[in-house]
Amino acid sequence: MDVRVLAGIGCLLAHLARKKVLLLSSAGSTETMTAAAKATAEANGWELVEGNKSFLHPDSLQQFRTVVSNWSYPDSLDHRQLNALQRYLEAGGTWAVLKDSSFKLKGWPWLDALSENEQVFMGSPVELERILQKAGDEAEGLDYAACATPAIPENNRYTYTMLAQGLDEPLQLAVLPGNDVMFVERKGAVRLFRAREKDVITLTQFDVYSGLEDGLLGVAMDPEFDKNNWVYFYYAVGGEAPVSRLTRMELRGQRLLRETEKTLLEIPTQRKHCCHSAGYIEFGPDKLLYLSTGDNTNAEETEGYTPVDERPGRELADDQATSASSADLRGKILRIRPTADGTYEIPDGNLFPKDGSKGRPEIYVMGCRNPFRFTVDRKNQYVYWGCWAGYQSARQRRYHQLRRSEPGTPTRILRMAVLPRRERRVAQVGLRYQNRRS
């Protein structure tokens, strides 16, 4: 398209943006709010457009000089709409906010700081005409080049390529140099997708116990793999001894050298009753190894509540012995620094003293049910994890949680489904113990 045509379209949109106001209606909107917005728009020669959250898209927002909504409106928005609203304000748009109630959405710092944002004008319902007038007067057009927050890419920018199919419970993968992909299957197979050949071969077969939720659960590449060829695995050892093991061995070329295996950590478990094994491995930007473990506790008779069961004979259904115990490594996220000789060191900042005087020093996060997946933020070392947090209830409901642990602070729950009252006790165990760090 001709540059002059594009420039003309841009000027037209900029002109339209000076004339339009977007009213985001919701169930909490009142006739008074709508009437006040219409009166202010009419008095200034602005066109009032009544819309909904689908308008929170860059292509739509660039038509408007200001947006009007209740303060609680962000609770109804998804991550893309919140991103679009944030960038709209950064580009020079304004937001007239009616204080109906405080929004409950957490995890978006820019929302928490709205009162300090010069592009946001807040007021009570009786002040709506005044704040809308001020928001409209302050709007000077949009310049998205001024945005500090990057836009979220559209889904259609990604393509999916199937590397392999017909697999047997693949649980974790590691992308190797050259784009080969090593992955583990729960029943013990370590397999390799070869990028050049576009096929899958089996590197080895671990002897694992794969009953309940156990098996070969995790794999990770050492941060200096290109120098040392080390690969880490977490698996339930086959045989009679109920133990899970974190090990390291060398991968050279397309051969996994089992004779180089070194055991870093062994965790005693029970195999009489299900459930929760977790077993995810990841290295953080600090080159520390993080390992998640499930609480290994039966909860079939807790009727949807936290598995705290002190009745005689119900020891394996009592989370106080695993997740809530500082002397047990189950129901945790562990953090260690592997060393060249196949052992490990305790880094600074874990929950308990390095000498083990108050609890296992490997523990970084505790009070978890089943932290089956987590990730370590590359910039700030926050740990985000998904945790199986609920059980069957009268309505057969099940829940998951997304949680965050910040270096040097207590565990923070970012988002949580509404749970029965007693269900929250295990989550609070982690908070209590982290507050007592030395």
C-alpha positions as CSV (number, residue, x, y, z in Angstrom):
1,M,0.0,0.0,0.0
2,D,1.2,3.5,-0.9
3,V,2.9,5.3,2.0
4,R,0.7,8.4,1.5
5,V,-2.4,6.2,1.8
6,L,-1.2,4.7,5.1
7,A,-0.4,8.2,6.4
8,G,-3.9,9.3,5.4
9,I,-5.5,6.4,7.2
10,G,-3.4,7.2,10.3
11,C,-4.5,10.8,10.3
12,L,-8.2,9.8,9.9
13,L,-7.9,7.4,12.8
14,A,-6.2,10.0,14.9
15,H,-9.1,12.5,14.1
16,L,-11.7,9.9,15.0
17,A,-9.9,9.1,18.2
18,R,-10.4,12.7,19.3
19,K,-14.1,12.4,18.9
20,K,-15.0,9.0,20.4
21,V,-15.5,7.8,24.0
22,L,-15.8,4.1,24.8
23,L,-18.3,3.2,27.6
24,L,-17.6,-0.3,28.9
25,S,-20.8,-1.5,30.3
26,S,-21.1,-4.4,32.8
27,A,-23.6,-6.0,35.1
28,G,-22.7,-3.4,37.7
29,S,-23.3,-0.4,35.4
30,T,-26.2,1.8,36.4
31,E,-28.5,3.9,34.3
32,T,-27.1,7.0,36.1
33,M,-23.6,6.1,34.9
34,T,-24.8,5.7,31.3
35,A,-26.8,8.9,31.4
36,A,-23.9,10.9,32.9
37,A,-21.5,9.6,30.2
38,K,-24.0,10.5,27.4
39,A,-24.5,14.0,28.8
40,T,-20.8,14.7,29.0
41,A,-20.1,13.3,25.6
42,E,-23.0,15.3,24.0
43,A,-21.8,18.5,25.7
44,N,-18.4,18.1,24.1
45,G,-19.4,16.9,20.7
46,W,-17.9,13.4,21.4
47,E,-19.5,10.2,20.1
48,L,-20.3,7.8,22.9
49,V,-19.9,4.2,22.0
50,E,-21.3,1.6,24.4
51,G,-19.2,-1.5,24.1
52,N,-17.9,-4.5,26.1
53,K,-14.5,-6.1,26.8
54,S,-14.2,-7.3,23.1
55,F,-13.4,-3.7,22.3
56,L,-10.2,-4.0,24.3
57,H,-8.1,-4.7,21.3
58,P,-5.5,-2.3,19.8
59,D,-7.4,-2.0,16.5
60,S,-10.5,-0.9,18.3
61,L,-9.0,1.2,21.1
62,Q,-7.1,3.4,18.7
63,Q,-10.5,4.9,17.8
64,F,-11.2,6.3,21.2
65,R,-9.9,9.3,23.2
66,T,-10.9,7.9,26.5
67,V,-12.5,4.8,28.1
68,V,-15.1,4.8,30.8
69,S,-15.8,1.9,33.2
70,N,-16.3,0.8,36.7
71,W,-13.2,0.2,38.9
72,S,-14.1,-3.5,39.2
73,Y,-14.1,-3.9,35.4
74,P,-10.6,-5.5,35.1
75,D,-11.9,-8.6,37.0
76,S,-13.7,-9.6,33.8
77,L,-10.7,-9.2,31.5
78,D,-8.3,-11.8,30.2
79,H,-4.5,-11.3,29.8
80,R,-4.8,-10.0,26.3
81,Q,-7.4,-7.4,27.1
82,L,-5.4,-6.3,30.2
83,N,-2.4,-5.9,28.0
84,A,-4.3,-3.9,25.4
85,L,-5.7,-1.6,28.1
86,Q,-2.2,-1.0,29.7
87,R,-0.7,-0.2,26.3
88,Y,-3.6,2.1,25.5
89,L,-2.8,4.2,28.6
90,E,0.9,4.2,27.8
91,A,0.1,5.4,24.3
92,G,-1.7,8.4,25.7
93,G,-5.3,7.2,26.1
94,T,-7.2,8.1,29.3
95,W,-9.4,6.1,31.5
96,A,-12.3,7.5,33.5
97,V,-12.9,5.1,36.4
98,L,-16.1,5.0,38.5
99,K,-15.2,3.7,42.0
100,D,-17.9,1.1,42.6
101,S,-15.7,-1.4,44.5
102,S,-12.1,-2.5,44.4
103,F,-11.1,-5.0,41.8
104,K,-9.9,-8.4,43.1
105,L,-7.5,-9.2,40.2
106,K,-4.0,-9.8,41.5
107,G,-0.6,-10.2,39.8
108,W,-0.7,-7.0,37.6
109,P,1.4,-4.3,39.4
110,W,0.3,-1.5,37.0
111,L,-3.3,-2.1,38.2
112,D,-2.3,-1.9,41.8
113,A,-0.7,1.5,41.0
114,L,-3.7,3.0,39.2
115,S,-4.0,5.9,41.7
116,E,-0.5,7.0,40.7
117,N,-1.2,6.9,36.9
118,E,-1.6,10.3,35.3
119,Q,-3.8,8.8,32.6
120,V,-6.4,7.5,35.0
121,F,-9.1,9.6,36.5
122,M,-11.1,8.2,39.4
123,G,-14.2,9.4,41.2
124,S,-17.4,8.4,43.0
125,P,-20.6,7.9,41.0
126,V,-21.7,11.5,41.6
127,E,-18.4,12.7,40.2
128,L,-18.6,10.8,36.9
129,E,-19.3,13.9,34.7
130,R,-16.4,15.7,36.2
131,I,-13.9,12.9,35.8
132,L,-15.0,12.1,32.3
133,Q,-14.7,15.7,31.3
134,K,-11.2,15.8,32.7
135,A,-10.2,12.5,31.1
136,G,-11.5,13.7,27.8
137,D,-9.7,17.0,28.0
138,E,-6.4,15.4,28.9
139,A,-6.5,13.0,26.0
140,E,-4.1,14.2,23.3
141,G,-4.1,11.3,20.8
142,L,-2.4,8.0,20.8
143,D,1.3,7.2,20.1
144,Y,1.9,3.5,20.5
145,A,5.6,4.0,19.8
146,A,5.7,5.4,23.3
147,C,4.6,2.1,24.9
148,A,7.0,0.5,27.3
149,T,4.9,-2.7,27.6
150,P,5.3,-5.1,24.6
151,A,2.1,-6.3,22.9
152,I,1.1,-9.9,23.3
153,P,1.6,-11.7,19.9
154,E,-1.5,-13.0,18.2
155,N,-2.1,-16.7,18.2
156,N,-2.0,-16.9,14.5
157,R,1.8,-16.0,14.5
158,Y,2.6,-19.5,15.7
159,T,2.6,-22.8,13.8
160,Y,2.6,-26.3,15.3
161,T,4.7,-29.1,14.0
162,M,4.2,-32.7,15.2
163,L,7.6,-34.3,16.0
164,A,6.4,-37.7,17.2
165,Q,3.2,-39.5,18.0
166,G,2.1,-42.8,19.6
167,L,4.1,-42.1,22.7
168,D,3.6,-43.8,26.1
169,E,3.0,-41.0,28.8
170,P,5.8,-38.6,27.9
171,L,6.3,-36.3,30.9
172,Q,9.2,-33.9,30.4
173,L,11.6,-33.0,27.6
174,A,15.0,-31.2,27.1
175,V,16.0,-29.6,23.9
176,L,19.6,-30.4,23.0
177,P,22.1,-28.6,20.8
178,G,21.1,-29.0,17.2
179,N,17.4,-29.1,18.1
180,D,17.4,-32.8,19.1
181,V,14.8,-33.4,21.8
182,M,15.3,-35.9,24.6
183,F,12.2,-36.9,26.5
184,V,11.2,-39.4,29.2
185,E,8.2,-41.6,29.4
186,R,6.7,-42.6,32.8
187,K,7.3,-46.3,32.4
188,G,11.1,-45.7,32.1
189,A,12.0,-45.1,28.5
190,V,14.4,-42.3,27.6
191,R,13.9,-41.4,24.0
192,L,15.4,-39.0,21.5
193,F,13.8,-37.1,18.6
194,R,16.6,-36.6,16.0
195,A,16.0,-33.3,14.2
196,R,18.1,-34.2,11.2
197,E,16.6,-37.7,10.7
198,K,13.2,-36.7,11.9
199,D,12.7,-39.9,13.8
200,V,12.6,-41.1,17.4
201,I,15.1,-43.6,18.9
202,T,15.3,-45.1,22.4
203,L,18.4,-44.2,24.4
204,T,17.8,-46.4,27.4
205,Q,15.2,-48.0,29.6
206,F,15.2,-47.3,33.3
207,D,14.1,-50.0,35.8
208,V,11.4,-48.0,37.5
209,Y,8.4,-48.6,39.7
210,S,5.5,-47.2,37.6
211,G,2.6,-48.0,39.9
212,L,0.2,-45.3,41.2
213,E,1.7,-42.0,39.8
214,D,5.3,-43.0,40.1
215,G,7.8,-43.7,37.3
216,L,10.4,-41.8,35.3
217,L,9.1,-38.3,36.0
218,G,11.7,-35.7,35.1
219,V,14.7,-34.8,33.0
220,A,16.8,-31.7,32.6
221,M,20.0,-30.7,30.9
222,D,22.8,-29.1,32.9
223,P,23.3,-25.4,32.2
224,E,26.8,-26.2,31.0
225,F,25.8,-29.3,29.0
226,D,28.0,-28.2,26.1
227,K,31.0,-28.6,28.4
228,N,30.1,-31.5,30.7
229,N,27.4,-33.5,28.9
230,W,25.5,-33.9,32.1
231,V,21.8,-34.8,32.2
232,Y,19.6,-35.2,35.3
233,F,16.7,-37.6,35.9
234,Y,14.2,-38.1,38.7
235,Y,12.6,-41.5,38.9
236,A,11.0,-44.1,41.3
237,V,13.5,-46.9,41.7
238,G,12.3,-50.4,40.6
239,G,12.2,-53.1,43.2
240,E,11.0,-53.5,46.8
241,A,12.6,-50.4,48.3
242,P,10.1,-47.5,48.1
243,V,12.5,-44.7,47.1
244,S,12.7,-42.0,44.4
245,R,16.1,-40.9,43.1
246,L,17.6,-37.8,41.6
247,T,20.6,-38.8,39.5
248,R,23.0,-37.5,36.9
249,M,24.7,-39.2,34.0
250,E,26.5,-38.3,30.7
251,L,24.9,-38.1,27.3
252,R,27.6,-38.2,24.6
253,G,26.4,-38.1,21.0
254,Q,23.4,-40.3,20.9
255,R,24.5,-42.6,23.8
256,L,23.4,-42.2,27.4
257,L,26.2,-43.6,29.5
258,R,24.5,-45.5,32.3
259,E,27.9,-46.3,33.9
260,T,28.4,-42.7,34.7
261,E,25.2,-42.4,36.8
262,K,25.7,-40.6,40.1
263,T,22.9,-40.4,42.8
264,L,22.5,-36.9,44.2
265,L,19.5,-37.4,46.3
266,E,17.2,-40.2,47.5
267,I,13.7,-39.6,48.8
268,P,11.9,-42.4,50.8
269,T,8.2,-42.7,49.8
270,Q,5.3,-45.0,50.4
271,R,3.7,-47.2,47.7
272,K,0.7,-48.6,49.5
273,H,-1.7,-45.8,48.6
274,C,-2.0,-43.2,45.9
275,C,-1.2,-40.3,45.1
276,H,0.9,-37.3,44.1
277,S,4.5,-37.7,42.9
278,A,5.3,-34.5,41.0
279,G,9.0,-34.9,39.9
280,Y,9.6,-32.0,37.6
281,I,13.2,-30.7,37.2
282,E,14.4,-27.3,36.1
283,F,17.5,-25.2,36.4
284,G,17.2,-21.5,37.3
285,P,19.2,-18.6,35.9
286,D,21.4,-19.0,38.9
287,K,22.3,-22.5,37.7
288,L,20.6,-24.0,40.8
289,L,18.6,-27.2,40.3
290,Y,15.0,-27.1,41.4
291,L,13.0,-30.3,41.9
292,S,9.4,-30.7,42.8
293,T,8.0,-33.5,44.9
294,G,4.4,-34.5,45.6
295,D,3.0,-35.1,49.1
296,N,2.6,-38.9,48.5
297,T,-0.5,-38.8,50.6
298,N,-3.9,-40.6,50.3
299,A,-6.9,-38.4,50.5
300,E,-9.8,-40.7,49.5
301,E,-11.7,-40.4,52.7
302,T,-11.2,-36.7,53.4
303,E,-14.4,-35.7,51.5
304,G,-12.9,-32.9,49.6
305,Y,-10.9,-31.4,52.4
306,T,-7.2,-31.1,53.2
307,P,-5.7,-34.5,54.0
308,V,-5.1,-33.9,57.7
309,D,-6.2,-37.2,59.3
310,E,-5.0,-38.1,62.8
311,R,-7.2,-41.2,63.2
312,P,-5.4,-44.4,64.2
313,G,-4.4,-46.4,61.1
314,R,-4.7,-43.3,58.8
315,E,-1.1,-42.3,58.9
316,L,-0.7,-42.5,55.2
317,A,-3.6,-40.1,54.7
318,D,-2.1,-37.4,56.9
319,D,-0.3,-34.6,55.1
320,Q,1.3,-33.4,58.3
321,A,3.8,-36.2,57.9
322,T,5.0,-35.1,54.5
323,S,4.0,-31.7,53.0
324,A,3.8,-30.0,56.4
325,S,6.9,-31.6,57.8
326,S,10.2,-29.8,57.7
327,A,12.0,-33.2,58.2
328,D,10.5,-34.7,55.0
329,L,11.3,-33.9,51.4
330,R,7.8,-34.7,50.0
331,G,5.3,-32.0,49.1
332,K,8.1,-29.5,48.4
333,I,10.1,-27.7,45.8
334,L,13.8,-28.4,46.5
335,R,16.7,-26.2,45.5
336,I,20.3,-27.4,45.4
337,R,23.6,-26.6,43.6
338,P,25.0,-29.8,42.0
339,T,28.8,-30.2,42.2
340,A,31.2,-31.9,39.9
341,D,31.7,-34.9,42.2
342,G,28.0,-35.9,42.0
343,T,27.0,-34.4,45.3
344,Y,25.4,-31.0,46.0
345,E,25.6,-27.9,48.1
346,I,22.9,-25.9,49.8
347,P,22.6,-22.4,48.3
348,D,21.7,-19.3,50.3
349,G,18.1,-18.4,50.7
350,N,16.4,-21.8,51.3
351,L,13.8,-22.1,54.0
352,F,16.0,-23.7,56.7
353,P,19.6,-23.3,58.0
354,K,22.2,-25.2,56.0
355,D,23.1,-27.3,59.1
356,G,19.7,-28.9,59.1
357,S,19.0,-27.8,62.7
358,K,15.5,-26.7,61.9
359,G,14.5,-28.7,58.9
360,R,15.9,-30.2,55.7
361,P,18.1,-27.5,54.1
362,E,17.2,-28.6,50.6
363,I,13.6,-27.2,51.0
364,Y,12.8,-24.0,49.1
365,V,9.0,-24.2,49.1
366,M,6.8,-26.4,51.3
367,G,3.2,-27.1,52.0
368,C,2.5,-28.3,48.4
369,R,0.0,-31.1,47.4
370,N,1.4,-31.9,43.9
371,P,3.5,-29.2,42.3
372,F,3.6,-31.1,39.0
373,R,4.9,-28.2,36.9
374,F,6.9,-25.1,37.7
375,T,9.1,-22.5,36.0
376,V,11.8,-20.2,37.3
377,D,11.6,-16.7,35.9
378,R,14.8,-15.9,34.0
379,K,14.9,-12.3,35.1
380,N,13.9,-12.2,38.8
381,Q,14.2,-15.9,39.8
382,Y,10.5,-16.0,41.0
383,V,9.3,-19.6,41.0
384,Y,5.8,-20.2,39.5
385,W,4.2,-23.6,40.0
386,G,1.0,-25.4,39.2
387,C,-0.3,-27.3,42.1
388,W,-3.1,-29.9,42.3
389,A,-5.1,-28.4,45.1
390,G,-8.4,-30.1,45.4
391,Y,-10.3,-33.4,45.5
392,Q,-13.7,-34.7,44.7
393,S,-16.6,-33.1,46.5
394,A,-20.3,-33.5,46.4
395,R,-20.3,-31.9,43.0
396,Q,-17.2,-33.8,41.7
397,R,-15.3,-30.5,41.5
398,R,-11.5,-30.5,41.2
399,Y,-9.1,-27.5,41.4
400,H,-5.7,-26.3,40.4
401,Q,-3.7,-23.4,41.7
402,L,-1.0,-21.2,40.2
403,R,1.4,-20.0,42.9
404,R,4.5,-17.9,43.1
405,S,7.5,-17.9,45.4
406,E,9.8,-14.8,45.5
407,P,13.4,-14.9,46.6
408,G,13.5,-13.9,50.3
409,T,9.7,-13.6,50.8
410,P,6.9,-15.9,51.8
411,T,5.0,-18.0,49.2
412,R,2.4,-15.9,47.4
413,I,-0.8,-17.5,45.9
414,L,-1.5,-15.7,42.6
415,R,-4.8,-17.2,41.6
416,M,-6.9,-19.8,43.4
417,A,-10.2,-21.4,42.6
418,V,-12.8,-20.9,45.4
419,L,-12.2,-23.9,47.6
420,P,-14.1,-25.2,50.6
421,R,-12.9,-23.5,53.8
422,R,-10.8,-26.3,55.2
423,E,-9.2,-26.9,51.8
424,R,-6.9,-24.0,52.2
425,R,-5.0,-25.3,55.2
426,V,-2.2,-27.0,53.3
427,A,-1.6,-23.8,51.3
428,Q,-1.3,-21.9,54.5
429,V,1.3,-24.4,55.9
430,G,3.8,-23.2,53.3
431,L,3.1,-19.6,54.3
432,R,3.7,-20.3,57.9
433,Y,6.9,-22.1,57.5
434,Q,8.4,-19.6,55.0
435,N,7.6,-16.8,57.5
436,R,9.8,-18.6,60.0
437,R,12.9,-18.8,57.9
438,S,16.2,-18.0,59.7
